[in-house]
């Protein structure tokens, strides 16, 4: 589900948490981190993981 949402358009952790009715910190630690490490997602600002406008997108 994460990949489908991020494939349509880059999405922030906060927006994902609202869409999926989950806490954003939980999503980041349990799902997004693993998808980033697996190479399935990437940051929109790859050199700045804590950028205030950071979003996730499906890696092409």
C-alpha positions in Angstrom: 0.0 0.0 0.0 2.8 2.4 0.8 4.4 1.9 -2.6 1.1 2.5 -4.4 0.6 5.8 -2.6 4.2 6.9 -3.2 4.1 5.8 -6.8 1.2 8.2 -7.5 3.1 11.1 -6.0 5.8 11.8 -3.4 4.2 11.7 0.0 5.3 12.8 3.5 5.2 10.5 6.5 2.6 12.8 8.1 0.3 12.4 5.1 0.8 8.7 4.9 -0.1 8.5 8.6 -3.3 10.4 8.0 -4.3 8.2 5.1 -3.5 5.0 6.9 -4.7 6.1 10.3 -1.4 5.3 12.0 1.2 7.3 14.0 3.9 8.9 11.7 6.7 7.8 14.0 5.4 4.3 14.0 5.2 4.2 10.2 8.7 5.6 9.9 10.3 3.1 12.3 8.3 0.0 11.3 7.7 0.4 7.6 9.3 3.3 5.8 12.8 2.7 7.2 12.7 -0.9 5.9 11.4 0.1 2.5 14.2 2.7 2.2 16.8 0.2 3.2 15.4 -2.4 0.7 15.7 0.2 -2.0 11.9 0.3 -2.7 11.4 3.9 -1.6 13.7 6.9 -1.7 13.7 10.4 -0.2 12.9 13.4 -2.3 15.9 15.1 -0.6 18.3 12.1 -0.4 21.2 14.1 1.1 19.0 15.6 3.9 16.9 12.9 5.6 15.5 15.4 8.1 14.6 18.0 5.6 11.3 19.7 6.8 9.7 19.1 3.4 10.9 15.5 3.1 8.7 13.1 1.2 9.0 9.5 0.0 8.6 8.3 -3.5 8.8 4.9 -5.1 12.2 4.2 -6.6 12.0 4.0 -10.3 
